[in-house]
Amino acid sequence: MTRQVNIHQAKTQLSRLVELTQSGEEFIIAKAGKPMARLAPIGRGNPPRRLGPLDGQIRVPDDFNAPLPDAVLATFEGRS
């Protein structure tokens, strides 16, 4: 979870914040409540995405993105 700290707090606690990034934490450094910078660990990149508990149990049909039939479109558009 990313926490926001103000710039004064970041200056006075920089060593501590850097240590916390080593355990995976990220911080947003803000000035007057406006996010200005991110403090994050180097080299980890984005963690791999985890698949949900239904992995392998759901199949997306090949025609998932095919245009809808005219009758269905008319219903959505209030023309029925």
C-alpha positions in Angstrom: 0.0 0.0 0.0 1.3 3.4 -0.9 1.4 6.0 1.9 1.7 9.8 1.4 4.1 11.8 3.5 4.7 15.6 3.4 8.0 16.9 2.2 9.1 18.0 5.7 8.4 14.5 7.1 10.3 13.0 4.1 13.4 15.2 4.8 13.5 14.4 8.5 12.8 10.7 8.2 14.5 9.9 4.8 16.7 7.1 6.2 13.7 5.4 7.8 11.6 5.7 4.7 14.4 4.3 2.5 14.7 1.3 4.9 10.9 0.8 4.7 11.1 0.7 0.9 13.3 -2.3 1.1 10.4 -4.3 2.6 8.3 -3.3 -0.4 6.6 -0.1 0.8 6.2 2.8 -1.5 5.7 6.5 -0.5 4.3 9.5 -2.3 6.1 12.7 -1.2 3.7 15.6 -1.3 4.1 19.4 -1.0 1.0 21.2 0.4 -1.0 18.0 -0.1 -0.1 17.8 -3.8 1.8 14.6 -4.9 5.2 15.6 -6.2 7.4 12.4 -6.2 7.4 8.7 -5.5 9.9 6.8 -3.3 9.9 3.1 -4.2 12.4 0.2 -4.1 14.7 -0.2 -7.2 14.9 -3.4 -9.1 11.6 -5.0 -8.2 9.5 -3.7 -11.0 5.9 -4.5 -11.0 5.0 -7.7 -9.2 3.7 -10.4 -11.5 -0.1 -10.4 -11.7 -1.8 -13.1 -9.8 -4.6 -14.9 -11.3 -7.9 -15.2 -9.4 -9.4 -18.3 -7.9 -11.4 -19.0 -11.0 -8.2 -19.4 -13.2 -8.9 -22.1 -15.8 -12.7 -22.2 -15.0 -13.9 -19.4 -17.2 -13.7 -19.4 -21.0 -14.1 -16.2 -23.1 -15.8 -17.0 -26.4 -14.0 -16.2 -29.6 -16.8 -13.8 -30.6 -16.7 -11.8 -27.4 -15.9 -8.6 -29.1 -18.2 -9.2 -32.1 -20.9 -6.5 -32.8 -24.2 -7.0 -31.1 -27.2 -8.1 -33.1 -29.5 -5.2 -34.2 -32.3 -6.3 -31.9 -30.0 -6.2 -28.8 -28.5 -2.8 -29.8 -32.1 -1.4 -30.3 -32.9 -2.5 -26.7 -29.8 -0.8 -25.3 -30.6 2.4 -27.2 -34.2 2.4 -26.2 -35.5 1.8 -29.7 -37.5 -1.4 -29.0 
